Amino acid sequence: MTGILMTQVSTPIIGQAAWLLGKIMDGIYRVMDLIGIHNLGVCIILLTIVIYTLLMPLTIKQQKFSKMSAAMNPELQKVQQKYKGKNDQASMQKMQEETQLVYEKYGVSPTGGCLSMFIQFPILWAMYYVIRNIPAYVGQVKAVYAPLLTSIMAQDGWQKVMEKIGEAKPILMSASKYDYSDKNVLIDVLYKFQTSTWETLGKKLPDLQPTIDSTVDTLKSMNNFLGLNIAETPMNLISNGVKAGAWGIVIMAVLIPVLSGLSQYLSVKLSQQTTAVTNNPQADQMASTMKTMNVTLPLVSVFMCFTLPTGLGIYWVASAVVRMVQQFFINKHLNKIPMDELIKENMEKAAEKRKNKNEVDASNVNKMAHKNVKNIHEPVRTAAQTKELEEKLEEAKKKNENAKAGSLADKANLVKRFNEGNK
């Protein structure tokens, strides 16, 4: 079985999004390389800024929906009150129709706000895979492992050594599930190495110690962010820091998960400043679900940050900070726009969409009409087909002329002669 990391994630939609984000990250790293910066922590932050900047139109749309909900709420409440206690099918259908008319009046969709978030979800999930497995997407990072990989595979019994190391913590990649003869799998394994794992590899394959030291030094330079190795987990950094008495590293390692949860919570609170209750079951159920996720995810991220590579924690902190900055300016911008103007803009956009839809429908009708007219035209025949048809008609004519007296064909001939006589 080939490695699932270095071959990149293959999940539909998320896999394609990860491939695209990987290309962007690879491009960012190449540009940084031109100016002499080889730091993956900085690269992660820049990638986060680029992605959230590209997603900003969806964020604005989501916040506009939240603000519009406040204006629609009184009318939605009237519809709810009108059909309160009426549970028959006809009343429920009318209530849904009138509710939909309110949304159409303001030019919005009941699922407009949540839809923007669901569109963003595959992109942000793809970001997780890219940052979790940087060598799979950034060619220059993958190339760092090449000399060591070549040296390892030149050693006798190297595969059993790598399989034994890979089965243990923190790698946990069993040889029963991964093919250790695959170079991509080996890079997967090496990318998950931490301080203790490198020491184990040096003891198992002592002839490779100079190459191991050279590779580790290069990776430390690339992975060093504020004194932390972003390839290692905060839990491992804390453990090693306590043993070495490096309390600065311990404090920084603790701060990453804490800042991740805190920054995400503050980002959620800021985004909910424009959120309103709609009293529409469909919209409110989705909004309630998203609200629950927004409260629980920051707590989950704190726990996960302790056990996942520090680079992911940096991404979560950076993404929350970028969202907060965006949200501040978006809220400031939307607060300057009068509600009447916002409603007018939405209604104009909705009218334009309906107009375009009607034009497309009319165009389709015209095409079908034209197509049907074409279908009744006589088909174009070749000379041979025309001659054959004339011969058949002549043969049929002779048979009709010699028709048996009293037959249908004989009566048709009588009618034909009568008409010709009148002429």
C-alpha positions, 0 to 999 in steps of 0.5 A, spaced: 500 500 500 502 506 498 503 512 503 497 516 504 501 523 505 506 524 500 501 522 495 497 528 497 490 527 500 485 524 495 478 525 498 474 528 492 473 536 492 478 536 499 483 533 495 483 538 489 482 544 494 489 541 497 492 540 491 491 548 489 493 550 496 499 546 495 501 550 489 500 556 492 504 554 498 510 552 494 509 558 490 510 562 496 516 558 499 519 559 492 519 567 492 521 567 499 527 562 497 529 568 492 530 573 498 533 568 502 528 566 507 527 559 508 522 558 514 516 554 514 512 558 520 513 564 516 510 561 509 504 558 513 502 565 516 503 568 509 499 562 506 493 563 511 493 571 509 493 569 502 487 564 503 483 568 507 484 574 503 481 570 497 475 568 501 473 575 503 468 576 498 464 570 502 465 572 509 462 579 507 456 575 504 455 571 510 455 578 514 451 581 510 446 576 510 446 576 518 445 584 518 439 582 513 436 577 518 435 583 523 431 587 518 427 581 516 425 578 523 419 582 524 416 580 518 418 573 519 415 573 526 408 575 523 408 569 518 410 565 524 404 568 528 399 568 523 400 560 522 401 559 530 397 552 532 395 550 525 399 544 523 395 541 517 399 540 511 395 546 507 397 551 512 404 549 513 405 549 505 402 556 505 407 558 511 413 556 507 410 559 501 409 566 505 416 565 508 419 564 502 416 570 499 419 574 505 426 572 503 425 573 496 422 580 497 429 582 501 433 578 495 436 573 500 436 565 501 434 562 507 441 558 507 445 564 504 449 565 510 450 558 512 452 556 504 458 561 505 460 557 510 459 550 507 463 553 501 469 555 505 469 548 509 473 544 504 478 549 503 479 550 510 480 543 511 484 542 505 489 547 508 489 542 514 492 537 510 497 541 506 500 544 513 500 537 516 504 534 510 508 540 507 513 535 503 507 532 499 506 539 496 512 543 497 518 540 492 524 544 496 522 541 503 521 534 500 528 535 496 531 536 503 530 528 505 533 526 498 540 525 500 538 521 507 533 517 503 538 515 498 543 513 504 538 509 508 536 505 502 543 503 501 544 500 507 543 493 509 537 491 512 534 498 512 527 496 511 526 492 517 530 498 521 525 503 518 519 499 519 521 498 527 522 505 528 515 507 524 511 502 528 513 506 534 510 513 537 510 518 534 510 515 527 505 509 528 505 507 521 505 500 521 508 496 515 502 492 515 498 498 512 504 502 509 509 499 503 516 501 506 519 500 499 515 506 497 520 512 497 514 517 498 512 512 504 519 513 507 519 521 507 512 520 510 515 517 516 521 521 516 517 527 516 514 525 522 521 524 526 522 528 532 528 529 537 528 522 540 526 518 533 532 521 530 537 519 535 534 512 534 535 512 527 543 514 528 544 508 533 541 503 528 544 506 522 551 509 525 554 510 518 549 515 517 550 519 523 553 525 518 548 525 513 543 525 519 546 531 522 546 535 516 539 533 514 536 535 522 540 541 522 537 544 515 530 542 517 531 545 524 533 552 520 527 551 516 522 549 522 524 554 527 519 559 529 520 563 535 525 558 538 520 552 536 520 546 532 514 546 528 515 539 526 514 537 533 508 537 538 507 542 543 507 536 548 514 533 546 517 540 546 514 541 553 517 534 555 524 536 552 524 543 555 523 541 562 528 536 561 533 541 559 531 546 563 529 550 557 523 554 560 522 559 555 521 553 550 516 550 555 512 557 555 512 558 548 509 551 547 504 552 552 502 558 549 501 555 542 494 551 544 492 556 549 492 562 543 489 557 538 483 556 542 483 563 545 484 567 538 478 562 535 473 564 540 474 571 540 474 571 532 467 567 533 464 572 538 466 578 533 463 575 527 456 574 531 456 581 533 451 582 526 448 575 527 440 575 528 435 570 530 430 569 524 425 565 527 425 561 521 426 553 523 430 552 517 435 558 517 435 558 525 436 550 525 442 551 521 445 557 525 444 554 531 448 548 529 454 553 526 453 556 533 454 550 537 460 548 532 463 555 533 463 554 541 466 547 541 471 547 535 476 552 539 476 548 545 477 542 541 483 545 537 486 547 544 486 539 546 489 537 538 494 543 538 498 539 544 498 533 540 499 535 533 505 538 530 506 545 532 505 548 525 498 546 525 497 550 532 501 556 528 496 556 522 490 556 527 492 562 531 494 565 524 487 564 521 483 566 527 487 573 527 486 574 520 479 573 521 478 578 527 482 583 523 477 582 517 471 582 521 473 588 524 473 592 518 467 588 515 463 590 521 465 597 520 464 597 513 457 594 514 455 599 519 456 605 515 451 602 510 444 604 511 439 598 512 435 601 506 440 601 501 443 594 503 436 592 502 435 595 495 442 593 493 440 585 494 433 586 491 437 589 485 441 583 485 435 578 485 432 582 480 438 581 475 438 574 477 431 573 475 432 577 469 438 572 467 434 566 468 428 568 464 432 570 458 436 563 459 429 560 459 426 564 453 432 563 449 431 555 450 424 556 448 426 559 441 432 554 440 427 548 441 422 552 437 427 553 431 429 545 432 422 543 431 421 547 425 427 544 422 425 537 424 419 538 419 423 540 413 424 535 408 431 531 408 436 532 403 436 526 398 442 523 394 441 522 386 440 515 387 435 515 393 431 520 388 431 515 382 429 510 387 423 513 390 421 515 383 421 508 381 417 506 387 412 511 385 411 509 378 410 502 380 405 504 385 401 508 379 401 502 374 398 498 380 393 503 381 391 504 374 390 496 373 386 496 380 380 491 381 373 493 379 370 496 386 376 496 390 379 502 394 384 503 389 379 503 383 374 508 387 380 513 388 382 513 380 374 514 379 375 520 384 381 522 380 378 522 373 372 526 376 377 531 379 381 532 372 374 532 368 372 538 372 378 542 371 
